[in-house]
């Protein structure tokens, strides 16, 4: 049985994926921003799956200090993790920026998974056949470094698409730098029936189960054991090419250099 951390697991496909994995007996580490919602989710999963091995960690992923605190908590509780699913994401928010004056989409969708994953690499490397699943999107557009660092403001949709491409570019670099960890970027499906899609677009094309099913499979199925460094497009139901920039070494190097600078401040 695996120890699996899922960010943003009190709602949507993160929560559904947690239920599916808990039913199989895996140890699930849930993450949420709201303590009450997190406690309720833990109780519901334990009750409905009969799995008592469910833990919760509160963190605001827009706040990098809060991420560091969560890492300390997880590291105190566990010596290894097998799977990290960077599922948490934001499109529409009452806050356009975090306290560091960075766009909230870049902060939560890209910088938070980057920071969390790098801090948890020692635990992942101690896990058996570790995997990192990063939630990308069909919406991917060229990253404007000025937007990433917060020196210009762009629309929420543009920031979302750029943050998801940034995540995909870094996923490919992460896979290359850590060949012992299976790292896969995935578009779980466009306009799934989730809170995010309803708030942003007021409609959906597919059930949230479509996204949860692929996350479940990518996290534990043996068929993806040789798929590191790839992008799975669940709209197509197969591995597919990501945005061209995700294969541009120069752009990836620049993105990661800027990311390191932002997180050092």
Buried (B, 14 or more C-beta within 10 A) or exposed (E): EBBBBBBBBBBBBBBBBBBBBBBBEBBBBBBBBEEEBBBBBBEBBBEEBEBEBBBBBBBBBBBBEBBBBBBEBBBEEBEBBBBBBBBBBBBBBEEEBBEBEBBBBBBBBBBBBBBBBBBBBEBBEEBEEBBBBBBBBBBBBEBBBEBBBBEEEBEBBBBBBBBBBBBBBBBBBBBEEBEEBBBBBBBBBBBBBBEBBBEBEEEBEBBBBBBBBBBBBBBBEEEBEEBBBBBBBBBEEEBBEBBEBBEBEEBBEBBBEBBEEBBEE
